[in-house]
């Protein structure tokens, strides 16, 4: 148990150090690659803080990650930040936020499993239900994945 906690503490220290380093580099010259790196690092820091149940700090890190990703228009970073922010809000006890997204992602995964088993009818039902849940809640990359899989079926 103590070794696990030590690893979490080490991860937090590394994330804090890297975040400060990227902030310095951005101050020296504002480039999309540096902002993207900072957004990714803040996302990791938020995950570590969530493991320590430091909800407010984790939420602030994830929100800043999302804001930075949006500022440069990097869709993969935006999607990741939205996902982790939704997961964080659920873990912090805000059970109404992000629930349809998590359920939709679960249904998408179940559809993939069913397709692997050869059950295309069940997979289609899962995907149709996922489409409804993800309509307003998810980043566009998840919606596109559901639509692409439905198109295959």
Residue frames as a rotation matrix with the C-alpha (Angstrom) as fourth column:
UNK 1
0.568 0.823 0.000 0.00
0.823 -0.568 0.000 0.00
0.000 0.000 -1.000 0.00
UNK 2
0.507 -0.433 -0.745 2.79
0.133 -0.815 0.564 2.44
-0.851 -0.385 -0.356 0.89
UNK 3
-0.589 -0.742 0.321 4.70
0.411 0.068 0.909 1.67
-0.696 0.667 0.265 -2.31
UNK 4
-0.109 0.655 0.748 1.58
0.981 -0.051 0.187 2.48
0.161 0.754 -0.637 -4.33
UNK 5
0.827 0.414 -0.381 1.17
0.504 -0.846 0.175 5.79
-0.249 -0.337 -0.908 -2.49
UNK 6
0.024 -0.909 -0.416 4.85
0.162 -0.407 0.899 6.59
-0.987 -0.089 0.137 -3.06
UNK 7
-0.615 -0.220 0.757 4.38
0.741 0.165 0.651 6.05
-0.268 0.961 0.062 -6.79
UNK 8
0.437 0.827 0.353 1.39
0.874 -0.483 0.050 8.37
0.212 0.287 -0.934 -6.83
UNK 9
0.720 -0.222 -0.657 3.42
0.230 -0.818 0.528 11.02
-0.654 -0.531 -0.538 -4.99
UNK 10
-0.398 -0.913 0.088 6.32
0.325 -0.050 0.944 10.61
-0.858 0.404 0.316 -7.44
UNK 11
-0.317 0.366 0.875 3.93
0.945 0.047 0.323 10.93
0.078 0.929 -0.361 -10.38
UNK 12
0.768 0.623 -0.150 2.47
0.639 -0.763 0.096 14.10
-0.054 -0.170 -0.984 -8.89
UNK 13
0.342 -0.724 -0.599 5.93
0.113 -0.601 0.791 15.63
-0.933 -0.338 -0.124 -8.36
UNK 14
-0.622 -0.574 0.533 6.94
0.556 0.156 0.816 14.79
-0.552 0.804 0.222 -11.93
UNK 15
0.053 0.739 0.672 3.71
0.973 -0.191 0.133 16.24
0.226 0.647 -0.729 -13.33
UNK 16
0.824 0.214 -0.525 4.08
0.406 -0.869 0.283 19.44
-0.396 -0.447 -0.802 -11.30
UNK 17
-0.099 -0.953 -0.286 7.72
0.155 -0.298 0.942 19.82
-0.983 0.048 0.177 -12.44
UNK 18
-0.627 -0.129 0.768 6.85
0.744 0.190 0.640 19.20
-0.229 0.973 -0.023 -16.09
UNK 19
0.463 0.860 0.215 3.89
0.883 -0.469 -0.026 21.60
0.078 0.202 -0.976 -15.89
UNK 20
0.635 -0.300 -0.712 6.15
0.142 -0.861 0.489 24.37
-0.759 -0.411 -0.504 -14.57
UNK 21
-0.464 -0.867 0.181 8.71
0.291 0.044 0.956 23.62
-0.837 0.496 0.231 -17.27
UNK 22
-0.342 0.406 0.848 6.12
0.938 0.092 0.335 23.84
0.057 0.909 -0.412 -20.07
UNK 23
0.737 0.611 -0.288 4.73
0.643 -0.766 0.023 27.08
-0.207 -0.202 -0.957 -18.62
UNK 24
0.172 -0.777 -0.606 8.22
0.037 -0.610 0.792 28.60
-0.984 -0.158 -0.076 -18.77
UNK 25
-0.695 -0.470 0.544 8.68
0.498 0.231 0.836 27.46
-0.519 0.852 0.073 -22.37
UNK 26
0.131 0.825 0.550 5.30
0.984 -0.174 0.027 28.86
0.118 0.538 -0.835 -23.40
UNK 27
0.739 0.094 -0.667 6.16
0.335 -0.910 0.243 32.19
-0.584 -0.403 -0.705 -21.76
UNK 28
-0.262 -0.934 -0.242 9.38
0.062 -0.266 0.962 32.23
-0.963 0.237 0.128 -23.80
UNK 29
-0.819 0.022 -0.574 7.56
-0.564 -0.215 0.797 31.56
-0.106 0.976 0.188 -27.08
UNK 30
-0.087 0.916 0.391 3.93
-0.561 0.280 -0.779 30.66
-0.823 -0.287 0.490 -27.59
UNK 31
-0.681 -0.127 -0.721 3.78
-0.702 0.396 0.593 27.60
0.210 0.910 -0.359 -29.85
UNK 32
0.350 0.920 -0.177 1.03
-0.846 0.391 0.362 25.06
0.402 0.023 0.915 -30.36
UNK 33
0.161 -0.350 -0.923 3.32
0.059 0.937 -0.345 22.11
0.985 0.001 0.171 -29.60
UNK 34
-0.864 -0.504 0.016 4.28
0.047 -0.113 -0.993 23.52
0.502 -0.857 0.121 -26.23
UNK 35
-0.420 0.799 0.431 0.66
-0.907 -0.386 -0.167 24.34
0.032 -0.461 0.887 -25.39
UNK 36
0.433 0.558 -0.708 -0.36
-0.568 0.779 0.266 20.84
0.700 0.287 0.654 -26.43
UNK 37
-0.303 -0.647 -0.700 2.33
0.258 0.652 -0.713 19.36
0.918 -0.396 -0.031 -24.18
UNK 38
-0.918 0.011 0.396 1.17
-0.356 -0.466 -0.810 21.50
0.176 -0.885 0.432 -21.27
UNK 39
0.026 0.999 0.027 -2.45
-0.970 0.019 0.242 20.44
0.241 -0.032 0.970 -21.84
UNK 40
0.349 0.042 -0.936 -1.44
-0.139 0.990 -0.007 16.76
0.927 0.132 0.352 -21.86
UNK 41
-0.656 -0.683 -0.321 0.62
0.249 0.206 -0.946 17.21
0.712 -0.701 0.035 -18.72
UNK 42
-0.690 0.491 0.532 -2.19
-0.719 -0.548 -0.427 19.01
0.082 -0.677 0.732 -16.90
UNK 43
0.360 0.808 -0.466 -4.46
-0.727 0.556 0.403 16.14
0.584 0.194 0.788 -17.87
UNK 44
0.001 -0.463 -0.886 -2.00
0.274 0.853 -0.445 13.66
0.962 -0.242 0.128 -16.30
UNK 45
-0.911 -0.337 0.238 -1.70
-0.090 -0.402 -0.911 15.85
0.403 -0.851 0.335 -13.20
UNK 46
-0.212 0.928 0.308 -5.49
-0.946 -0.274 0.175 15.87
0.247 -0.254 0.935 -12.88
UNK 47
0.434 0.325 -0.840 -5.52
-0.246 0.940 0.236 12.07
0.867 0.104 0.488 -13.00
UNK 48
-0.474 -0.701 -0.533 -2.90
0.406 0.364 -0.839 11.85
0.781 -0.614 0.112 -10.24
UNK 49
-0.866 0.191 0.462 -4.78
-0.461 -0.664 -0.589 14.37
0.194 -0.723 0.663 -8.10
UNK 50
0.174 0.969 -0.175 -7.97
-0.825 0.240 0.511 12.38
0.537 0.055 0.842 -8.63
UNK 51
0.132 -0.206 -0.970 -6.25
0.216 0.961 -0.175 9.24
0.967 -0.187 0.171 -7.32
UNK 52
-0.836 -0.474 -0.277 -5.42
0.394 -0.167 -0.904 11.23
0.382 -0.865 0.327 -4.19
UNK 53
0.056 0.982 -0.180 -9.06
0.970 -0.011 0.244 12.37
0.238 -0.188 -0.953 -4.00
UNK 54
-0.551 -0.242 -0.798 -8.02
0.389 -0.921 0.011 16.00
-0.738 -0.305 0.602 -4.23
UNK 55
0.067 0.750 0.658 -11.13
0.914 0.219 -0.342 16.80
-0.400 0.624 -0.671 -6.24
UNK 56
0.822 0.317 -0.473 -10.95
0.180 -0.933 -0.313 20.59
-0.541 0.172 -0.824 -6.55
UNK 57
-0.003 -0.915 -0.403 -7.31
-0.523 -0.342 0.781 20.59
-0.853 0.213 -0.477 -7.61
UNK 58
-0.599 -0.172 0.782 -7.91
0.416 0.767 0.488 17.75
-0.684 0.618 -0.388 -10.04
UNK 59
0.406 0.845 0.348 -10.91
0.812 -0.159 -0.562 19.54
-0.419 0.511 -0.751 -11.55
UNK 60
0.678 -0.217 -0.702 -8.90
-0.244 -0.968 0.063 22.76
-0.693 0.129 -0.709 -11.95
UNK 61
-0.431 -0.902 0.035 -6.08
-0.327 0.192 0.925 20.90
-0.841 0.387 -0.378 -13.72
UNK 62
-0.441 0.336 0.832 -8.48
0.736 0.666 0.121 19.09
-0.513 0.666 -0.541 -16.04
UNK 63
0.666 0.736 -0.123 -10.40
0.559 -0.601 -0.571 22.28
-0.494 0.312 -0.811 -16.80
UNK 64
0.338 -0.630 -0.699 -7.20
-0.497 -0.750 0.435 24.15
-0.799 0.200 -0.567 -17.63
UNK 65
-0.652 -0.536 0.537 -6.15
0.098 0.642 0.760 21.24
-0.752 0.548 -0.366 -19.84
UNK 66
0.046 0.778 0.627 -9.47
0.906 0.232 -0.355 21.50
-0.421 0.584 -0.694 -21.69
UNK 67
0.778 0.258 -0.572 -9.16
0.117 -0.955 -0.272 25.28
-0.617 0.145 -0.773 -22.06
UNK 68
-0.128 -0.919 -0.372 -5.63
-0.498 -0.265 0.826 25.00
-0.858 0.291 -0.424 -23.46
UNK 69
-0.631 -0.066 0.773 -6.62
0.472 0.758 0.450 22.24
-0.616 0.649 -0.447 -25.89
UNK 70
0.437 0.862 0.258 -9.55
0.799 -0.240 -0.551 24.34
-0.413 0.447 -0.794 -27.09
UNK 71
0.533 -0.257 -0.806 -7.30
-0.178 -0.965 0.190 27.38
-0.827 0.042 -0.560 -27.52
UNK 72
-0.519 -0.772 -0.367 -5.20
-0.586 0.008 0.810 25.56
-0.622 0.636 -0.457 -30.12
UNK 73
0.294 0.788 -0.541 -8.08
-0.946 0.157 -0.285 23.50
-0.140 0.595 0.791 -31.54
UNK 74
-0.721 -0.589 -0.365 -6.46
-0.622 0.782 -0.035 20.11
0.306 0.201 -0.930 -30.93
UNK 75
0.183 0.974 -0.137 -9.45
-0.801 0.228 0.554 17.77
0.570 0.008 0.821 -31.10
UNK 76
0.147 -0.138 -0.979 -7.78
0.261 0.961 -0.097 14.68
0.954 -0.241 0.177 -29.60
UNK 77
-0.852 -0.488 -0.187 -6.64
0.328 -0.221 -0.918 16.66
0.407 -0.844 0.349 -26.55
UNK 78
-0.550 0.747 0.373 -10.09
-0.784 -0.616 0.077 18.25
0.287 -0.250 0.925 -26.25
UNK 79
0.334 0.706 -0.624 -11.75
-0.443 0.702 0.557 14.84
0.832 0.090 0.548 -26.34
UNK 80
-0.222 -0.505 -0.834 -9.35
0.526 0.658 -0.539 13.43
0.821 -0.558 0.120 -23.76
UNK 81
-0.965 -0.167 0.201 -9.85
-0.050 -0.638 -0.768 16.39
0.256 -0.752 0.608 -21.43
UNK 82
-0.188 0.971 0.146 -13.65
-0.876 -0.233 0.422 16.18
0.444 -0.048 0.895 -21.74
UNK 83
0.297 0.264 -0.918 -13.52
-0.024 0.963 0.269 12.46
0.955 -0.058 0.292 -20.99
UNK 84
-0.488 -0.585 -0.647 -11.33
0.620 0.290 -0.729 12.83
0.615 -0.757 0.221 -17.91
UNK 85
-0.880 0.232 0.414 -13.27
-0.402 -0.827 -0.393 15.85
0.251 -0.512 0.821 -16.67
UNK 86
0.126 0.977 -0.173 -16.52
-0.739 0.209 0.640 13.88
0.662 0.048 0.748 -16.93
UNK 87
0.183 -0.154 -0.971 -14.97
0.372 0.925 -0.077 10.88
0.910 -0.347 0.227 -15.17
UNK 88
-0.821 -0.566 -0.079 -13.60
0.320 -0.340 -0.884 13.17
0.474 -0.751 0.460 -12.47
UNK 89
-0.545 0.687 0.480 -16.97
-0.751 -0.655 0.085 14.80
0.373 -0.313 0.873 -11.86
UNK 90
0.430 0.696 -0.576 -18.54
-0.348 0.716 0.606 11.37
0.833 -0.060 0.549 -11.46
UNK 91
-0.085 -0.551 -0.830 -15.85
0.622 0.621 -0.476 10.21
0.778 -0.557 0.290 -9.03
UNK 92
-0.924 -0.290 0.251 -16.20
0.037 -0.718 -0.695 13.44
0.382 -0.633 0.674 -7.05
UNK 93
-0.684 0.704 -0.190 -19.88
0.513 0.279 -0.812 12.70
-0.519 -0.653 -0.552 -6.51
UNK 94
-0.390 0.559 -0.732 -21.49
-0.650 -0.730 -0.210 14.85
-0.652 0.394 0.648 -9.22
UNK 95
-0.555 0.080 0.828 -23.44
0.238 0.969 0.065 11.84
-0.797 0.233 -0.557 -10.54
UNK 96
0.541 0.840 0.045 -25.60
0.307 -0.147 -0.940 13.82
-0.783 0.522 -0.337 -13.00
UNK 97
0.540 -0.425 -0.727 -22.66
-0.739 -0.652 -0.168 15.15
-0.403 0.628 -0.666 -15.03
UNK 98
-0.355 -0.798 -0.487 -21.12
-0.935 0.298 0.194 12.89
-0.010 0.524 -0.852 -17.63
UNK 99
-0.282 0.262 0.923 -23.23
-0.345 0.870 -0.352 9.84
-0.895 -0.418 -0.154 -16.84
UNK 100
0.803 0.595 0.032 -24.79
-0.188 0.304 -0.934 9.56
-0.565 0.744 0.356 -20.33
UNK 101
0.430 -0.728 -0.535 -21.31
-0.867 -0.167 -0.470 9.87
0.253 0.665 -0.702 -21.83
UNK 102
-0.548 -0.665 0.507 -19.91
-0.793 0.606 -0.061 7.05
-0.267 -0.436 -0.860 -19.68
UNK 103
0.069 0.659 0.749 -22.95
-0.149 0.749 -0.646 4.86
-0.986 -0.066 0.150 -20.39
UNK 104
0.864 0.245 -0.439 -22.64
-0.431 -0.090 -0.898 5.60
-0.259 0.965 0.028 -24.10
UNK 105
-0.022 -0.955 -0.294 -18.95
-0.975 0.086 -0.206 4.69
0.222 0.283 -0.933 -24.09
UNK 106
-0.503 -0.094 0.859 -19.79
-0.504 0.839 -0.203 1.45
-0.702 -0.535 -0.470 -22.29
UNK 107
0.536 0.776 0.332 -22.42
-0.092 0.445 -0.891 0.61
-0.839 0.447 0.310 -24.90
UNK 108
0.638 -0.400 -0.658 -19.92
-0.764 -0.220 -0.607 1.38
0.098 0.890 -0.445 -27.67
UNK 109
-0.481 -0.848 0.221 -17.47
-0.874 0.484 -0.045 -1.05
-0.069 -0.215 -0.974 -26.07
UNK 110
-0.204 0.495 0.845 -20.19
-0.233 0.814 -0.533 -3.69
-0.951 -0.306 -0.051 -25.71
UNK 111
0.811 0.489 -0.322 -21.01
-0.387 0.035 -0.921 -3.28
-0.439 0.872 0.218 -29.41
UNK 112
0.125 -0.857 -0.499 -17.37
-0.959 0.025 -0.282 -3.89
0.254 0.514 -0.819 -30.29
UNK 113
-0.635 -0.318 0.704 -17.36
-0.587 0.792 -0.171 -7.06
-0.503 -0.522 -0.689 -28.19
UNK 114
0.262 0.833 0.488 -20.55
-0.129 0.531 -0.838 -8.29
-0.956 0.156 0.247 -29.85
UNK 115
0.728 -0.067 -0.683 -19.12
-0.684 -0.150 -0.714 -7.59
-0.054 0.986 -0.155 -33.30
UNK 116
-0.354 -0.935 -0.035 -16.08
-0.931 0.355 -0.084 -9.64
0.091 0.003 -0.996 -32.34
UNK 117
-0.564 0.244 0.789 -18.39
-0.251 0.859 -0.446 -12.50
-0.786 -0.450 -0.423 -31.38
UNK 118
-0.965 0.190 0.180 -20.30
0.232 0.305 0.924 -12.19
0.121 0.933 -0.338 -34.62
UNK 119
-0.218 0.936 -0.277 -23.49
0.919 0.102 -0.381 -10.80
-0.328 -0.338 -0.882 -33.09
UNK 120
-0.883 -0.214 0.418 -24.23
0.390 -0.831 0.398 -7.92
0.263 0.514 0.816 -35.43
UNK 121
0.057 0.970 0.235 -27.89
0.416 -0.237 0.878 -7.60
0.907 0.047 -0.418 -34.37
UNK 122
0.576 0.076 -0.814 -26.97
0.816 -0.109 0.567 -7.10
-0.046 -0.991 -0.125 -30.71
UNK 123
-0.499 -0.843 -0.202 -24.14
0.797 -0.538 0.274 -4.77
-0.339 -0.024 0.940 -31.73
UNK 124
-0.576 0.361 0.733 -26.57
0.406 -0.652 0.640 -2.65
0.709 0.667 0.229 -33.77
UNK 125
0.537 0.825 -0.178 -28.91
0.542 -0.176 0.822 -2.34
0.646 -0.538 -0.541 -30.78
UNK 126
0.261 -0.543 -0.798 -26.04
0.876 -0.214 0.432 -1.27
-0.405 -0.812 0.419 -28.53
UNK 127
-0.744 -0.613 0.264 -24.88
0.664 -0.638 0.390 1.28
-0.071 0.466 0.882 -31.11
UNK 128
-0.178 0.762 0.622 -28.36
0.428 -0.509 0.746 2.73
0.886 0.399 -0.236 -31.58
UNK 129
0.743 0.417 -0.524 -28.71
0.630 -0.172 0.757 3.16
0.226 -0.892 -0.391 -27.83
UNK 130
-0.106 -0.877 -0.469 -25.21
0.865 -0.314 0.392 4.64
-0.491 -0.364 0.791 -27.62
UNK 131
-0.598 -0.081 0.798 -26.08
0.644 -0.641 0.417 7.11
0.478 0.763 0.436 -30.39
UNK 132
0.438 0.851 0.289 -28.99
0.406 -0.474 0.781 8.43
0.802 -0.225 -0.553 -28.35
UNK 133
0.722 -0.182 -0.668 -26.94
0.663 -0.097 0.743 8.74
-0.200 -0.979 0.050 -25.16
UNK 134
-0.222 -0.964 -0.145 -23.96
0.811 -0.265 0.521 10.36
-0.541 -0.002 0.841 -26.85
UNK 135
0.271 0.403 0.874 -25.91
0.904 -0.419 -0.087 12.80
0.331 0.814 -0.477 -29.01
UNK 136
0.761 0.120 0.638 -25.52
0.020 -0.987 0.162 15.84
0.649 -0.111 -0.753 -26.73
UNK 137
0.956 -0.271 0.112 -22.95
-0.118 -0.006 0.993 14.64
-0.269 -0.963 -0.037 -24.22
UNK 138
0.488 -0.798 0.353 -19.90
0.584 0.600 0.547 13.54
-0.648 -0.061 0.759 -26.13
UNK 139
-0.201 -0.640 -0.742 -17.05
-0.424 -0.626 0.655 14.93
-0.883 0.446 -0.146 -28.17
UNK 140
0.472 0.499 -0.727 -17.54
-0.838 -0.002 -0.545 14.53
-0.273 0.866 0.418 -31.90
UNK 141
-0.484 -0.710 -0.512 -14.89
-0.824 0.566 -0.005 11.79
0.294 0.420 -0.859 -32.23
UNK 142
-0.818 0.258 0.514 -17.07
-0.110 0.807 -0.580 9.41
-0.564 -0.532 -0.632 -30.18
UNK 143
0.235 0.955 -0.183 -20.16
-0.364 -0.088 -0.927 10.28
-0.901 0.285 0.326 -32.18
UNK 144
0.203 -0.234 -0.951 -18.25
-0.979 -0.022 -0.203 9.68
0.027 0.972 -0.234 -35.43
UNK 145
-0.840 -0.538 0.061 -17.04
-0.542 0.836 -0.087 6.30
-0.004 -0.106 -0.994 -34.16
UNK 146
-0.411 0.779 0.473 -20.62
-0.007 0.516 -0.856 5.23
-0.912 -0.355 -0.207 -33.40
UNK 147
0.488 0.625 -0.609 -21.84
-0.578 -0.292 -0.762 6.46
-0.654 0.724 0.219 -36.78
UNK 148
-0.210 -0.653 -0.728 -18.99
-0.967 0.250 0.054 4.71
0.146 0.715 -0.684 -38.60
UNK 149
-0.924 -0.128 0.361 -19.75
-0.229 0.940 -0.252 1.44
-0.307 -0.316 -0.898 -36.86
UNK 150
-0.001 0.989 0.145 -23.45
-0.070 0.144 -0.987 1.78
-0.998 -0.011 0.069 -37.65
UNK 151
0.347 0.065 -0.936 -22.51
-0.882 -0.317 -0.349 2.44
-0.320 0.946 -0.053 -41.27
UNK 152
-0.711 -0.659 -0.245 -20.55
-0.700 0.697 0.157 -0.83
0.067 0.283 -0.957 -41.36
UNK 153
-0.743 0.501 0.444 -23.53
0.153 0.773 -0.616 -2.75
-0.652 -0.389 -0.651 -40.02
